[in-house]
Amino acid sequence: MSGRRAAPYPRLLAAATLAAAGAAIAGALLAREAPGWVWLHWVGKPLATVLILALAWRARPASSPRYRRWILAGIACSLAGDVFLMLPGDLFVPGLVAFLFAHACLIAAFLGDSRFAAPAWPLVACLAWGAANLALLWNAIDASLRVPVIVYVAVLATMGGQAWARMRMRRADAAAQLAARGALVFMLSDSVLAWDRFRGPVPLASLWVLAAYYLALWWIARSVQGVPVEREAA
C-alpha cells in the first residue's frame, strides 16, 4: 500500500478515538442526571481504549518489538481496568489491580532503553507527589483499601518517574518526550480520580479524569512509532 493511501488512516483513527472518548465523557456526565444515558459511557469508554490500542499496534513497522509489546500489554491492562471500573457494583479493587499491571508493563517498556532512576530526582519527585496525595487522603481511605492503594501509588509514581528520567536522559528523543507527557498526565488523571472517590465529589470529575486519561494513553501509544530497533537494550 502506498504512503498516499495509508496516510488518511491515522487521521481517521484519531477522529474515531476523539468521538469515542467524547461519548464516554458525555455518557458519564449525563448519567448523573439521567441514568438512561449510561449506555453511552459503557460503549465509548472501552471503545476509545481499543482504538488507542490499535494506534500502538499499527506502529509496528518502525518500532522496537520489545517496547511495542510492553506498551500494548499496558494498554490492554488499562482496557481491563476500564471495564472493571465502569461495570455496576463496586469493582474498585479489581480495577486497581488491572491498572497496577498496566503501570508495571509501562515501566518494563521504559526500562528497555534506559537505566532505572537515572537520574533519580524525577522518581523522587513523583514519589513525593504520590506520598503527598496519600497523606492528604489518608483519613478518607477505608482501612481495608490502604495497603492496595499504597502499593498502587508506589507503582504509578515509579512509572511516571521512570518515564520522566528516560526523557531527561534522551532529551532529543521526541518519542521519549511523548511517553513522559503521557505518564505524567496519567498520574494527574489518577490523582483527580482518587480525590473524587475518597474526598469528592470533584466538580465535573468524569470530564477531567477521562480527558486526561485518554490524552495520556494517546501520547504513550504514539511514542511506539518513534522507538527504533537499534536503540533497544540487550
C-alpha positions in Angstrom: 0.0 0.0 0.0 1.4 3.4 -0.9 2.1 6.1 1.7 -0.5 8.3 0.0 -3.2 5.7 0.5 -2.2 4.8 4.1 -1.9 8.5 5.2 -5.7 9.0 5.9 -5.8 6.1 8.4 -4.1 7.8 11.4 -6.4 10.8 10.9 -9.5 8.6 10.8 -8.3 6.7 13.9 -7.7 10.0 15.7 -11.2 11.2 14.8 -12.8 7.9 15.9 -10.8 7.9 19.2 -11.9 11.5 19.9 -15.5 10.6 19.2 -15.4 7.6 21.4 -13.7 9.5 24.2 -16.3 12.2 23.9 -19.1 9.7 24.1 -17.5 8.2 27.2 -17.3 11.5 28.9 -20.7 12.7 27.8 -22.3 9.4 28.9 -20.7 9.7 32.4 -21.8 13.3 32.8 -25.3 12.8 31.5 -25.9 9.6 33.5 -25.5 11.6 36.8 -28.8 13.3 35.9 -30.4 10.7 33.6 -29.3 7.1 34.2 -30.6 6.1 30.8 -27.6 7.7 29.2 -25.1 5.3 30.9 -25.0 3.1 27.8 -23.2 5.8 26.0 -20.4 5.7 28.6 -20.3 1.9 28.5 -19.8 1.9 24.7 -17.5 4.9 24.5 -15.1 4.1 27.3 -13.7 0.8 26.2 -14.0 1.7 22.5 -11.7 4.7 22.9 -9.1 2.5 24.6 -9.4 -0.2 21.9 -8.8 2.5 19.3 -5.7 3.7 21.1 -4.5 0.1 21.3 -4.9 -0.1 17.5 -2.7 3.0 17.2 0.1 1.3 19.1 -0.5 -1.9 17.1 -0.2 -0.1 13.8 3.1 1.4 14.8 4.8 -2.0 14.4 6.9 -1.3 11.2 9.1 1.4 12.8 9.2 0.4 16.4 11.3 -1.7 18.8 9.5 -5.0 19.2 10.2 -5.1 22.9 8.9 -1.6 23.6 5.8 -2.1 21.4 4.9 -5.4 23.2 5.1 -3.9 26.6 3.1 -0.8 25.6 0.5 -3.0 24.0 0.3 -5.0 27.2 0.0 -1.9 29.3 -2.9 -0.5 27.2 -4.6 -3.9 27.2 -4.4 -4.0 31.0 -5.8 -0.4 31.1 -8.7 -1.7 28.9 -9.4 -4.4 31.5 -9.3 -1.7 34.2 -11.8 0.4 32.2 -14.3 -2.4 32.1 -13.9 -3.2 35.8 -14.4 0.4 36.9 -17.5 1.1 34.7 -19.4 -2.1 35.5 -22.3 -2.0 38.0 -21.2 -2.8 41.5 -18.0 -1.9 43.4 -15.2 -3.5 41.4 -12.7 -0.8 42.5 -10.0 -3.3 43.7 -10.0 -5.5 40.5 -9.8 -2.2 38.5 -6.9 -1.1 40.7 -5.1 -4.4 40.2 -5.6 -4.2 36.4 -4.2 -0.6 36.3 -1.3 -1.7 38.6 -0.3 -4.3 36.0 -0.7 -1.6 33.3 1.8 0.6 35.0 4.2 -2.3 35.6 4.1 -3.0 31.9 4.8 0.6 31.1 7.8 0.6 33.5 9.1 -2.5 31.7 8.8 -0.7 28.3 10.6 2.4 29.6 13.4 0.3 31.0 14.2 -1.3 27.7 16.5 1.5 26.6 17.2 3.4 29.9 18.5 2.7 33.4 16.3 2.7 36.4 16.0 6.1 38.2 18.9 7.6 36.2 18.7 10.5 37.0 17.0 9.8 40.4 15.3 13.2 41.0 12.3 12.6 38.7 11.4 9.4 40.5 11.9 11.2 43.9 9.6 14.0 42.7 6.9 11.6 41.5 7.0 9.5 44.7 6.8 12.7 46.7 3.7 13.7 44.7 2.1 10.3 45.4 3.0 10.5 49.1 1.6 14.0 49.5 -1.7 12.9 48.0 -1.8 9.8 50.2 -1.2 11.9 53.3 -4.0 14.3 52.4 -6.5 11.5 51.6 -5.4 9.0 54.3 -8.3 9.5 56.7 -10.8 9.2 53.9 -9.4 5.9 52.6 -11.1 2.8 54.1 -8.7 0.7 56.2 -9.2 -2.3 54.0 -8.1 -0.3 51.0 -5.0 1.4 52.4 -2.4 -1.3 51.6 -3.7 -1.8 48.0 -3.7 2.0 47.5 -0.2 2.4 48.8 1.1 -0.3 46.5 -0.7 1.2 43.6 0.5 4.7 44.2 4.1 3.5 44.5 3.9 1.7 41.2 2.1 4.6 39.5 4.7 7.1 40.7 7.5 4.8 39.7 6.0 4.6 36.2 5.8 8.4 36.0 9.3 8.9 37.4 10.9 6.4 35.1 9.3 7.9 32.0 10.4 11.4 33.2 14.0 10.2 33.9 14.1 8.5 30.5 13.1 11.7 28.8 15.8 13.7 30.7 18.4 11.1 29.6 17.3 11.3 26.0 16.4 15.0 25.6 16.4 15.0 21.8 14.1 12.0 21.5 10.6 13.1 20.6 9.2 9.6 21.4 10.6 9.7 24.9 9.0 13.1 25.4 5.6 11.8 24.3 5.9 8.9 26.7 6.9 11.1 29.6 4.0 13.5 28.9 1.6 10.6 28.8 3.0 9.1 32.0 2.7 12.3 34.0 -0.8 13.1 32.7 -1.7 9.5 33.7 -0.6 10.4 37.2 -2.7 13.5 37.1 -5.8 11.6 35.9 -5.5 9.1 38.7 -4.9 11.8 41.3 -8.2 13.5 40.4 -9.9 10.1 40.4 -8.6 9.5 43.9 -9.8 12.8 45.2 -13.2 12.4 43.7 -13.6 8.9 45.1 -12.2 9.5 48.6 -12.8 13.2 49.3 -15.2 14.2 46.5 -17.2 14.9 44.7 -14.9 16.9 42.4 -17.0 19.1 40.0 -17.1 17.5 36.5 -14.7 14.8 37.7 -15.6 12.5 34.7 -14.5 15.2 32.3 -11.1 15.8 33.9 -10.3 12.2 34.7 -11.3 10.7 31.3 -9.9 13.6 29.2 -6.5 13.3 30.9 -6.6 9.5 30.8 -7.2 9.3 27.1 -4.7 12.0 26.3 -2.1 10.1 28.4 -2.8 6.8 26.6 -2.8 8.5 23.2 0.7 10.0 23.8 2.0 6.8 25.2 0.7 4.9 22.1 2.2 7.4 19.7 5.6 7.0 21.4 5.8 3.5 20.0 6.3 4.7 16.5 9.5 6.6 17.5 11.4 3.8 19.2 13.8 2.3 16.6 15.1 -1.3 17.0 18.7 -0.2 17.2 18.1 1.6 20.5 16.6 -1.4 22.2 18.7 -2.5 25.2 20.1 -6.0 25.1 
